[in-house]
Amino acid sequence: MVLLYAVLGLAFSSFLNVCIDRLPERASIVSPPSHCPACGRRLAPFDLIPLLSYLFLRGRCRHCGAPIPRRVLLVEAMTGLLFVLLWYRAGSPPYGLSLRLLLATLYTCFFIVIFFIDLEHQLVLNRVIYPAIIVALLAIPLTPNHDAAELLGGGAIGFGLLFLIAFIYPAGMGMGDVKLATFIGLVVGFPSVFAALLISFVAGGLVGGGLLLTGLKGRKDPIPFAPFLVAGGVVAMLYGQQIIDWYVRCLL
């Protein structure tokens, strides 16, 4: 089942790459069919096999030789790996193919699209984050192991903390990040939202500091924060309660 779910993740990754390519351009994710953006030739089915097609074609279009973004391969590999983790955390016994696994999978797909769009364009698109928030709100009565107060409280905390930062320092935090933190809070609930935000800020600080020290980024260069929020959200979704329990044991 782990292998089958990993294959399902690889299959989903092709659609996620289409979303990442087209949503920032306000293009349809349905038509036209997948094609090379350089020469416009439609891709054949064997050009769309996740991981294998990229490696076999050596990262270039079969027809014109234009380079295929490495992000395509990264999305495919990341999606397959995350689906494996999802099965272990939400699909293994006693849960199996359950609503818990379905919701975690859907949220993960939103997270992947948001991660890469912000990484490439420094944008958290409303056409992605608003549907994500709506789905999370509608799923509250169906979410196992969480009551409505925990999930709504998590969303309120995520919104409130990042809105405060954006209000105090608007140059360093955008409203897209505030909306994303709201979504993360609705997904992981209270108190796991604190773990998600802590991981995000620590990871963002470490990576940002490293980029500055190595000269890869200057002090005025923007560093997208949504990828760090997504990383914190995914970790909290999969391991949030364990992190909170570990922290409480350390305090005691």
N, C-alpha and C positions, 0 to 999 in steps of 0.2 A: 504493500500500500504506500509506503514511503516513496518507492521508485515511481509508482503511478502518479502520485501527487506532484513529484518533482517534474515529471513529463508534462503534467497539466500546467504547472507553472511556466515551463518553457513555451508551451502553446500560447498562454496568456501574454507572454512577454512580447510577442510580435504585435499584438493589438496595443499594448502599452507604448511601444515605440512609435506606433502611428499617432497615438494621442500626444506624445511628447513632441513629435515633429510638427503636427498640424494645428494643435490648439493655440499655440502662441501666434500663429499666422491667421487665426480665425477661419481656418479651412475646415471642410467637412471631414470627419473621421470615417465616413462611410464610402464616399466616392471622391475621386476616382480610385480604382484599385491600386495596390502598392506598386510603385514605379521608381525608377532612378530619377532623383531630382536634377541630375546633370543632363542626361540625354532624353529623359521622358519615356524610355522604353518600359513597358510593363514587365514586372518581375514574374518569372516562371515559378511554379510550386517548389521546385528544387532549389530556388534561390531564397526561399523563405523558411528553410529548416533551421530552427534556432541553434546557435552555436556552430553547428557543422557547416552551414552555408558560408558563414563569415570566414571560417578557417580554410575551407576548401577554395574559396575565391580569393584568399589572402587579403581580405579587406578591401576588395575593389569590385566595381561593377563589371559583370560579365561582358557587357556590350561596349562600353566606352572607356572602361578602365579608371573611372573616377573613384576616388577613395570613399569608402563607406565609413561614416563616423565610428570611432571606437566605442562611443557611447552605446551603440546598438548591441555590441557584444557584452558590454558591462551590464546593461539592463537585462539581457537574457540570462547571464550567469547569476546576477543578484536575485532575479525573480525565482529561478529554479532553487537557489539556496534558501531563500525565505520561505518558499512553499514547503521545503523539507522541515524547517524549523516550526512552521505552522502545524504540520502534521504531528510532530513530536509534542508540541505544547497544547494543541487544541483538538487534535484528531485521534491521538492514541487512546487506548482504553482508559477510562470507561466512556469516553465521548464518541469516538468514531466519526462517521460522516454525519455531523450534527449541525444545528443552527449556530452553535458556538464557533465551529470551524468555518462555516459559511461567512459569518460576520467578520471574523478575523481576516479571512482571505480578501473580502471586499475592501476592508479598511486598508489592507496592505497594498492593494492595487492603487488606491487613491494616494497613499504615501509615496509610492515609487514615482508616479507621474509628477506629483508636486516636487519631490526631491530633484529630479533631473531638469524640470523646467526652470526652477529657481536657480539651479547651478549654472544653466546656460544663459538664461535671460534676466536673472535677478527679479523675477516676478512670481507672485503667488496669485494665479489667475482666479478671478471671481467665478468663471464658468467651471472651475474645478472645485474650489473650496466650498462654494455655497451648496452644490449638490451633495458634497461630502458631509457637511453639517446637517443637511436635511435628512440624509440617510441615517446618520447617527442619532438624530432626535426621534425619527420614526422607529428605530430599532430599540429604543430604551425599554419598552414593555417586553421585548423578546430577548433581552440580553441576560444570559444565565450568570449566576453568582454575583450579580450587582442589582441593587434596587435603584429606583428612579432618583432618589435623593443623592445617592453616591455619584451617579453619572451627571446629573444636572449640577451638582456641587463642583465636580471636577471641571465641567465646562465653564462655570462661573469663575472659578479660581484661575483657570488658564487665561480666560479673557481679561479678568481684572488685573492680574499681575503684569501681563505684557502691555495692556492698555496704559497702565500707570507708567511703565518704562517709555512707551512711545510718546506719552504726553509730556514727560519730563525731558526726554532726549529724542525728538522726532527724527533727527538726522541718523540715528543709530538703529532705530526700530520702526518698521513700516506697519501699516494696518493689515497688510497681508499676513505678516507674522502673528499679529493679534488674532486674526481669524483662524489661522492654523493652530495656535495654542488652544483656542476654544474647541476646535474639532478634536484635538488630542485629549483634552479634558473629558469630553463627552465619550470618547472611546475607552479610556483607561479608568476614569472615575477618580473619586477621592478614596484614599490618599495617594494613589499611584501617580496622580498628576504631578505631585511634588518631585517624585523620582524622575519623571520624564523631563521636567524643566531643569532640574539640577544637572542631569546628564547632558542636556543641550548646552547649558551655559558653560559647564566645565570643558566639554569637547570643543565648543566654539572658541573659548579662551585659549586652550592649548594649541589648536590648529591655527587660529589667527595670530597668536604670538609667534609660532614657528614660522609662518609666512613672512611676518615682519622681520624677524631675526635673520632669515635667509635672504631677504631682499626680494622675494618673489612678489610681495605686495608692499606698497607704500602706505603711509598713515592715512592718506586721503583716498586710497583705493577702496571701493566697496567690496565687502566680503559677505556673500549671501548667508543669511542665518537659517532659512527654512530647512536646508539639508541637516543641520544640527538638531533642529526641532523634530524633524522626521526621525532621525536616528534615536533621539530620546523617546519619542512616542512609540516606535517599534519595540525598543527594549522594554519599556514599561508595559506595553501590551502583552509581551511574551513572559516577562519576568518581574513585573512590577510588585506583586505581592511578596515574592521572595526577597526583593531588595528592601522593601519596607520592614519585613520581619527581621532581616539581618541587621538593619539599622537600629531597630528597637532592642535587639539582643545586645548590640554594642553599647547602647545607653544604659542598659541594666547591668 
